[in-house]
Amino acid sequence: MKTPFIAPSILAADFANIQSEVEMLNTSEADWIHVDVMDGVFVPNISFGIPVCKAIHRYAKKPLDVHLMIEKPENYVEKFKNAGADIISVHYEACPHLHRNLQQLKDLGVQAGVGINPHTRVNLLRDIIHEIDLVCLMSVNPGFGGQSFINGTYDKVRALRNIIDEAGAGTKIEVDGGVTIDNAKQLLDAGADVLVAGSFVFRSENPADTISRLKNV
């Protein structure tokens, strides 16, 4: 079985000790650091923005995977790129001109990602799959950490994997929300490439060991 990318979500970290949390991730088997940005409009919560992303980048030795759960992301993506983002995902539901958004990301020199909510069908991405480096499949309703995994996600991963393979695209599938050691293998078997885990990692007794367990599931 392929080895997954592991992207712990810094949203679940202890923000009073952000430097030490990022340094723990640097020395762990994590591949990316997932940064969830929420605006209180697209989702019913506010997390953090550009200054915090910049602060994380100051200490990070792993790529920053920035997930924008915001309206009008085109107004902010350049600022997040300048704050250290290596991968930026904008949401399908927030982008009526998604192809233009993806071109903007590519012009900025970052990997271009698309997030989709649990109710959004993956076949809506079929016509532009070659333009997408990463699809972030939400396996919970976006806006809050610690939610329960939505079981219908397995079918969505399989359907998206078929679309990518049929097109011969190099798009990665990322699953975000409720990921644990109990569902990681099933997600990978369905075709996922990247696992995002927040509460499961940072609320565990030994976060670095938990990351290792996910990496080697």
Phi and psi restraints in degrees (value plus and minus 20) as a CYANA .aco file:
   2 LYS   PHI     -85.1   -45.1
   2 LYS   PSI     133.4   173.4
   3 THR   PHI    -105.6   -65.6
   3 THR   PSI     105.6   145.6
   4 PRO   PHI     -98.0   -58.0
   4 PRO   PSI     137.5   177.5
   5 PHE   PHI    -101.0   -61.0
   5 PHE   PSI     116.1   156.1
   6 ILE   PHI    -133.7   -93.7
   6 ILE   PSI     106.9   146.9
   7 ALA   PHI    -146.5  -106.5
   7 ALA   PSI      64.4   104.4
   8 PRO   PHI     -80.1   -40.1
   8 PRO   PSI     117.2   157.2
   9 SER   PHI    -106.2   -66.2
   9 SER   PSI      94.9   134.9
  10 ILE   PHI     -86.7   -46.7
  10 ILE   PSI     -33.3     6.7
  11 LEU   PHI     -78.7   -38.7
  11 LEU   PSI     -48.7    -8.7
  12 ALA   PHI    -111.3   -71.3
  12 ALA   PSI     -18.2    21.8
  13 ALA   PHI     -96.9   -56.9
  13 ALA   PSI     151.6   191.6
  14 ASP   PHI    -105.8   -65.8
  14 ASP   PSI      86.8   126.8
  15 PHE   PHI     -95.6   -55.6
  15 PHE   PSI     -30.6     9.4
  16 ALA   PHI     -94.9   -54.9
  16 ALA   PSI     -35.4     4.6
  17 ASN   PHI    -153.0  -113.0
  17 ASN   PSI      26.7    66.7
  18 ILE   PHI     -82.8   -42.8
  18 ILE   PSI     -56.4   -16.4
  19 GLN   PHI     -82.4   -42.4
  19 GLN   PSI     -66.4   -26.4
  20 SER   PHI     -88.6   -48.6
  20 SER   PSI     -52.9   -12.9
  21 GLU   PHI     -85.3   -45.3
  21 GLU   PSI     -64.2   -24.2
  22 VAL   PHI     -86.6   -46.6
  22 VAL   PSI     -59.3   -19.3
  23 GLU   PHI     -85.6   -45.6
  23 GLU   PSI     -53.7   -13.7
  24 MET   PHI     -82.0   -42.0
  24 MET   PSI     -64.0   -24.0
  25 LEU   PHI     -84.1   -44.1
  25 LEU   PSI     -56.5   -16.5
  26 ASN   PHI     -78.7   -38.7
  26 ASN   PSI     -58.1   -18.1
  27 THR   PHI    -114.1   -74.1
  27 THR   PSI     -22.5    17.5
  28 SER   PHI    -107.6   -67.6
  28 SER   PSI    -196.3  -156.3
  29 GLU   PHI    -109.0   -69.0
  29 GLU   PSI      -8.1    31.9
  30 ALA   PHI     -82.4   -42.4
  30 ALA   PSI     125.8   165.8
  31 ASP   PHI    -116.6   -76.6
  31 ASP   PSI     -62.2   -22.2
  32 TRP   PHI    -149.8  -109.8
  32 TRP   PSI     144.5   184.5
  33 ILE   PHI    -131.6   -91.6
  33 ILE   PSI      98.1   138.1
  34 HIS   PHI    -108.0   -68.0
  34 HIS   PSI     106.3   146.3
  35 VAL   PHI    -138.1   -98.1
  35 VAL   PSI      88.9   128.9
  36 ASP   PHI    -111.0   -71.0
  36 ASP   PSI      97.2   137.2
  37 VAL   PHI    -129.8   -89.8
  37 VAL   PSI     102.7   142.7
  38 MET   PHI    -146.7  -106.7
  38 MET   PSI     120.3   160.3
  39 ASP   PHI    -127.7   -87.7
  39 ASP   PSI     -22.1    17.9
  40 GLY   PHI      55.5    95.5
  40 GLY   PSI     -16.2    23.8
  41 VAL   PHI    -137.1   -97.1
  41 VAL   PSI     -79.3   -39.3
  42 PHE   PHI     -86.0   -46.0
  42 PHE   PSI     -55.8   -15.8
  43 VAL   PHI    -147.4  -107.4
  43 VAL   PSI     135.8   175.8
  44 PRO   PHI    -103.5   -63.5
  44 PRO   PSI      29.5    69.5
  45 ASN   PHI    -183.3  -143.3
  45 ASN   PSI     139.6   179.6
  46 ILE   PHI    -141.1  -101.1
  46 ILE   PSI     112.3   152.3
  47 SER   PHI    -130.0   -90.0
  47 SER   PSI    -109.4   -69.4
  48 PHE   PHI    -175.2  -135.2
  48 PHE   PSI     151.3   191.3
  49 GLY   PHI    -150.8  -110.8
  49 GLY   PSI    -165.2  -125.2
  50 ILE   PHI     -82.1   -42.1
  50 ILE   PSI     -64.1   -24.1
  51 PRO   PHI     -80.9   -40.9
  51 PRO   PSI     -58.1   -18.1
  52 VAL   PHI     -90.5   -50.5
  52 VAL   PSI     -60.2   -20.2
  53 CYS   PHI     -77.5   -37.5
  53 CYS   PSI     -63.2   -23.2
  54 LYS   PHI     -81.4   -41.4
  54 LYS   PSI     -62.3   -22.3
  55 ALA   PHI     -85.8   -45.8
  55 ALA   PSI     -60.5   -20.5
  56 ILE   PHI     -82.6   -42.6
  56 ILE   PSI     -64.6   -24.6
  57 HIS   PHI     -81.3   -41.3
  57 HIS   PSI     -51.7   -11.7
  58 ARG   PHI     -78.0   -38.0
  58 ARG   PSI     -53.4   -13.4
  59 TYR   PHI    -127.2   -87.2
  59 TYR   PSI     -35.5     4.5
  60 ALA   PHI     -94.1   -54.1
  60 ALA   PSI     118.4   158.4
  61 LYS   PHI    -133.2   -93.2
  61 LYS   PSI     -14.4    25.6
  62 LYS   PHI    -134.2   -94.2
  62 LYS   PSI     133.5   173.5
  63 PRO   PHI     -79.2   -39.2
  63 PRO   PSI     124.1   164.1
  64 LEU   PHI    -113.9   -73.9
  64 LEU   PSI     101.5   141.5
  65 ASP   PHI    -122.1   -82.1
  65 ASP   PSI      74.9   114.9
  66 VAL   PHI    -114.8   -74.8
  66 VAL   PSI     101.8   141.8
  67 HIS   PHI    -128.4   -88.4
  67 HIS   PSI      85.0   125.0
  68 LEU   PHI    -109.7   -69.7
  68 LEU   PSI      83.8   123.8
  69 MET   PHI    -117.9   -77.9
  69 MET   PSI      47.6    87.6
  70 ILE   PHI    -160.8  -120.8
  70 ILE   PSI     136.6   176.6
  71 GLU   PHI     -98.3   -58.3
  71 GLU   PSI     132.5   172.5
  72 LYS   PHI      28.5    68.5
  72 LYS   PSI      33.8    73.8
  73 PRO   PHI     -80.9   -40.9
  73 PRO   PSI     -44.1    -4.1
  74 GLU   PHI     -80.6   -40.6
  74 GLU   PSI     -41.1    -1.1
  75 ASN   PHI     -99.9   -59.9
  75 ASN   PSI     -31.0     9.0
  76 TYR   PHI    -145.5  -105.5
  76 TYR   PSI     -34.8     5.2
  77 VAL   PHI     -82.4   -42.4
  77 VAL   PSI     -57.0   -17.0
  78 GLU   PHI     -84.5   -44.5
  78 GLU   PSI     -57.8   -17.8
  79 LYS   PHI     -85.9   -45.9
  79 LYS   PSI     -58.3   -18.3
  80 PHE   PHI     -90.5   -50.5
  80 PHE   PSI     -55.9   -15.9
  81 LYS   PHI     -81.0   -41.0
  81 LYS   PSI     -65.0   -25.0
  82 ASN   PHI     -87.9   -47.9
  82 ASN   PSI     -41.7    -1.7
  83 ALA   PHI    -104.0   -64.0
  83 ALA   PSI     -22.9    17.1
  84 GLY   PHI      99.0   139.0
  84 GLY   PSI     -16.8    23.2
  85 ALA   PHI     -88.1   -48.1
  85 ALA   PSI     114.4   154.4
  86 ASP   PHI    -120.5   -80.5
  86 ASP   PSI     -52.7   -12.7
  87 ILE   PHI    -148.1  -108.1
  87 ILE   PSI     112.9   152.9
  88 ILE   PHI    -149.3  -109.3
  88 ILE   PSI     104.6   144.6
  89 SER   PHI    -128.4   -88.4
  89 SER   PSI     107.8   147.8
  90 VAL   PHI    -127.3   -87.3
  90 VAL   PSI     136.6   176.6
  91 HIS   PHI    -110.0   -70.0
  91 HIS   PSI     115.5   155.5
  92 TYR   PHI     -71.0   -31.0
  92 TYR   PSI     -63.8   -23.8
  93 GLU   PHI     -90.9   -50.9
  93 GLU   PSI     -37.0     3.0
  94 ALA   PHI    -121.0   -81.0
  94 ALA   PSI     -19.1    20.9
  95 CYS   PHI    -147.2  -107.2
  95 CYS   PSI      70.4   110.4
  96 PRO   PHI     -86.4   -46.4
  96 PRO   PSI     -38.9     1.1
  97 HIS   PHI    -140.4  -100.4
  97 HIS   PSI      42.1    82.1
  98 LEU   PHI     -80.6   -40.6
  98 LEU   PSI     -60.0   -20.0
  99 HIS   PHI     -78.2   -38.2
  99 HIS   PSI     -61.3   -21.3
 100 ARG   PHI     -83.5   -43.5
 100 ARG   PSI     -61.5   -21.5
 101 ASN   PHI     -80.2   -40.2
 101 ASN   PSI     -62.9   -22.9
 102 LEU   PHI     -86.0   -46.0
 102 LEU   PSI     -59.2   -19.2
 103 GLN   PHI     -84.6   -44.6
 103 GLN   PSI     -57.4   -17.4
 104 GLN   PHI     -81.0   -41.0
 104 GLN   PSI     -63.9   -23.9
 105 LEU   PHI     -83.7   -43.7
 105 LEU   PSI     -63.7   -23.7
 106 LYS   PHI     -85.0   -45.0
 106 LYS   PSI     -58.5   -18.5
 107 ASP   PHI     -83.6   -43.6
 107 ASP   PSI     -49.0    -9.0
 108 LEU   PHI     -98.5   -58.5
 108 LEU   PSI     -33.2     6.8
 109 GLY   PHI      65.1   105.1
 109 GLY   PSI       0.3    40.3
 110 VAL   PHI    -127.8   -87.8
 110 VAL   PSI     141.5   181.5
 111 GLN   PHI     -90.1   -50.1
 111 GLN   PSI     117.8   157.8
 112 ALA   PHI    -119.8   -79.8
 112 ALA   PSI      97.0   137.0
 113 GLY   PHI    -134.7   -94.7
 113 GLY   PSI     136.4   176.4
 114 VAL   PHI    -148.6  -108.6
 114 VAL   PSI     104.4   144.4
 115 GLY   PHI    -112.9   -72.9
 115 GLY   PSI     123.0   163.0
 116 ILE   PHI    -152.3  -112.3
 116 ILE   PSI     117.6   157.6
 117 ASN   PHI     -95.1   -55.1
 117 ASN   PSI     145.1   185.1
 118 PRO   PHI     -76.5   -36.5
 118 PRO   PSI     -49.9    -9.9
 119 HIS   PHI    -106.1   -66.1
 119 HIS   PSI     -28.7    11.3
 120 THR   PHI    -107.0   -67.0
 120 THR   PSI     111.6   151.6
 121 ARG   PHI     -99.5   -59.5
 121 ARG   PSI     116.8   156.8
 122 VAL   PHI     -88.1   -48.1
 122 VAL   PSI     -44.8    -4.8
 123 ASN   PHI     -89.2   -49.2
 123 ASN   PSI     -29.6    10.4
 124 LEU   PHI     -88.2   -48.2
 124 LEU   PSI     -35.5     4.5
 125 LEU   PHI    -115.4   -75.4
 125 LEU   PSI     -23.5    16.5
 126 ARG   PHI     -75.6   -35.6
 126 ARG   PSI     -64.8   -24.8
 127 ASP   PHI     -93.1   -53.1
 127 ASP   PSI     -35.7     4.3
 128 ILE   PHI    -142.5  -102.5
 128 ILE   PSI      -4.0    36.0
 129 ILE   PHI     -80.0   -40.0
 129 ILE   PSI     -51.4   -11.4
 130 HIS   PHI     -88.7   -48.7
 130 HIS   PSI     -38.2     1.8
 131 GLU   PHI    -107.8   -67.8
 131 GLU   PSI     -28.8    11.2
 132 ILE   PHI    -125.6   -85.6
 132 ILE   PSI     106.4   146.4
 133 ASP   PHI    -104.3   -64.3
 133 ASP   PSI     -49.8    -9.8
 134 LEU   PHI    -169.2  -129.2
 134 LEU   PSI     110.3   150.3
 135 VAL   PHI    -127.2   -87.2
 135 VAL   PSI     101.2   141.2
 136 CYS   PHI    -115.7   -75.7
 136 CYS   PSI      80.3   120.3
 137 LEU   PHI    -102.5   -62.5
 137 LEU   PSI      96.9   136.9
 138 MET   PHI     -96.5   -56.5
 138 MET   PSI     101.1   141.1
 139 SER   PHI    -122.9   -82.9
 139 SER   PSI      -9.7    30.3
 140 VAL   PHI    -161.1  -121.1
 140 VAL   PSI     148.9   188.9
 141 ASN   PHI     -95.7   -55.7
 141 ASN   PSI     106.2   146.2
 142 PRO   PHI     -85.9   -45.9
 142 PRO   PSI     128.2   168.2
 143 GLY   PHI     113.2   153.2
 143 GLY   PSI     -46.9    -6.9
 144 PHE   PHI    -164.0  -124.0
 144 PHE   PSI     123.3   163.3
 145 GLY   PHI    -101.9   -61.9
 145 GLY   PSI     147.8   187.8
 146 GLY   PHI      58.8    98.8
 146 GLY   PSI      -7.4    32.6
 147 GLN   PHI    -101.9   -61.9
 147 GLN   PSI     143.5   183.5
 148 SER   PHI    -100.1   -60.1
 148 SER   PSI     122.9   162.9
 149 PHE   PHI     -83.1   -43.1
 149 PHE   PSI     117.0   157.0
 150 ILE   PHI    -110.0   -70.0
 150 ILE   PSI      97.4   137.4
 151 ASN   PHI     -84.7   -44.7
 151 ASN   PSI     -44.2    -4.2
 152 GLY   PHI     -85.1   -45.1
 152 GLY   PSI     -29.2    10.8
 153 THR   PHI     -82.0   -42.0
 153 THR   PSI     -54.6   -14.6
 154 TYR   PHI     -77.9   -37.9
 154 TYR   PSI     -64.5   -24.5
 155 ASP   PHI     -85.3   -45.3
 155 ASP   PSI     -57.6   -17.6
 156 LYS   PHI     -86.0   -46.0
 156 LYS   PSI     -59.2   -19.2
 157 VAL   PHI     -82.0   -42.0
 157 VAL   PSI     -66.2   -26.2
 158 ARG   PHI     -81.7   -41.7
 158 ARG   PSI     -63.8   -23.8
 159 ALA   PHI     -84.1   -44.1
 159 ALA   PSI     -61.7   -21.7
 160 LEU   PHI     -88.2   -48.2
 160 LEU   PSI     -58.2   -18.2
 161 ARG   PHI     -80.9   -40.9
 161 ARG   PSI     -59.1   -19.1
 162 ASN   PHI     -83.8   -43.8
 162 ASN   PSI     -62.1   -22.1
 163 ILE   PHI     -82.1   -42.1
 163 ILE   PSI     -65.1   -25.1
 164 ILE   PHI     -84.9   -44.9
 164 ILE   PSI     -66.2   -26.2
 165 ASP   PHI     -86.7   -46.7
 165 ASP   PSI     -61.4   -21.4
 166 GLU   PHI     -83.4   -43.4
 166 GLU   PSI     -53.7   -13.7
 167 ALA   PHI    -103.3   -63.3
 167 ALA   PSI     -33.1     6.9
 168 GLY   PHI      47.7    87.7
 168 GLY   PSI       9.9    49.9
 169 ALA   PHI    -107.1   -67.1
 169 ALA   PSI     141.9   181.9
 170 GLY   PHI    -122.8   -82.8
 170 GLY   PSI      -2.8    37.2
 171 THR   PHI     -82.2   -42.2
 171 THR   PSI     113.9   153.9
 172 LYS   PHI    -110.8   -70.8
 172 LYS   PSI     128.3   168.3
 173 ILE   PHI    -125.0   -85.0
 173 ILE   PSI     101.8   141.8
 174 GLU   PHI    -131.9   -91.9
 174 GLU   PSI     116.6   156.6
 175 VAL   PHI    -134.2   -94.2
 175 VAL   PSI     107.6   147.6
 176 ASP   PHI    -149.3  -109.3
 176 ASP   PSI      92.1   132.1
 177 GLY   PHI     106.0   146.0
 177 GLY   PSI      97.1   137.1
 178 GLY   PHI      50.1    90.1
 178 GLY   PSI      -1.6    38.4
 179 VAL   PHI     -97.5   -57.5
 179 VAL   PSI     110.7   150.7
 180 THR   PHI    -160.2  -120.2
 180 THR   PSI     158.7   198.7
 181 ILE   PHI     -85.1   -45.1
 181 ILE   PSI     -41.4    -1.4
 182 ASP   PHI     -97.1   -57.1
 182 ASP   PSI     -45.0    -5.0
 183 ASN   PHI    -138.0   -98.0
 183 ASN   PSI     -23.0    17.0
 184 ALA   PHI     -79.9   -39.9
 184 ALA   PSI     -68.0   -28.0
 185 LYS   PHI     -83.5   -43.5
 185 LYS   PSI     -61.1   -21.1
 186 GLN   PHI     -84.2   -44.2
 186 GLN   PSI     -57.0   -17.0
 187 LEU   PHI     -86.4   -46.4
 187 LEU   PSI     -62.2   -22.2
 188 LEU   PHI     -86.0   -46.0
 188 LEU   PSI     -61.0   -21.0
 189 ASP   PHI     -82.4   -42.4
 189 ASP   PSI     -52.5   -12.5
 190 ALA   PHI     -94.8   -54.8
 190 ALA   PSI     -39.0     1.0
 191 GLY   PHI     106.7   146.7
 191 GLY   PSI     -14.6    25.4
 192 ALA   PHI     -90.0   -50.0
 192 ALA   PSI     130.9   170.9
 193 ASP   PHI    -132.8   -92.8
 193 ASP   PSI     -53.4   -13.4
 194 VAL   PHI    -147.4  -107.4
 194 VAL   PSI     110.5   150.5
 195 LEU   PHI    -132.8   -92.8
 195 LEU   PSI     103.4   143.4
 196 VAL   PHI    -117.9   -77.9
 196 VAL   PSI     109.4   149.4
 197 ALA   PHI    -159.0  -119.0
 197 ALA   PSI     108.1   148.1
 198 GLY   PHI    -130.2   -90.2
 198 GLY   PSI    -100.6   -60.6
 199 SER   PHI     -78.0   -38.0
 199 SER   PSI     -59.5   -19.5
 200 PHE   PHI     -80.6   -40.6
 200 PHE   PSI     -54.9   -14.9
 201 VAL   PHI    -101.1   -61.1
 201 VAL   PSI     -77.9   -37.9
 202 PHE   PHI     -96.4   -56.4
 202 PHE   PSI     -38.8     1.2
 203 ARG   PHI    -116.3   -76.3
 203 ARG   PSI     -16.6    23.4
 204 SER   PHI    -101.5   -61.5
 204 SER   PSI     144.3   184.3
 205 GLU   PHI     -85.4   -45.4
 205 GLU   PSI     -56.1   -16.1
 206 ASN   PHI    -155.6  -115.6
 206 ASN   PSI      70.6   110.6
 207 PRO   PHI     -76.9   -36.9
 207 PRO   PSI     -59.9   -19.9
 208 ALA   PHI     -83.9   -43.9
 208 ALA   PSI     -58.4   -18.4
 209 ASP   PHI     -88.1   -48.1
 209 ASP   PSI     -58.1   -18.1
 210 THR   PHI     -84.0   -44.0
 210 THR   PSI     -60.7   -20.7
 211 ILE   PHI     -80.7   -40.7
 211 ILE   PSI     -63.5   -23.5
 212 SER   PHI     -81.4   -41.4
 212 SER   PSI     -60.6   -20.6
 213 ARG   PHI     -83.3   -43.3
 213 ARG   PSI     -61.1   -21.1
 214 LEU   PHI     -86.2   -46.2
 214 LEU   PSI     -60.0   -20.0
 215 LYS   PHI     -85.1   -45.1
 215 LYS   PSI     -52.2   -12.2
 216 ASN   PHI    -133.9   -93.9
 216 ASN   PSI       7.6    47.6
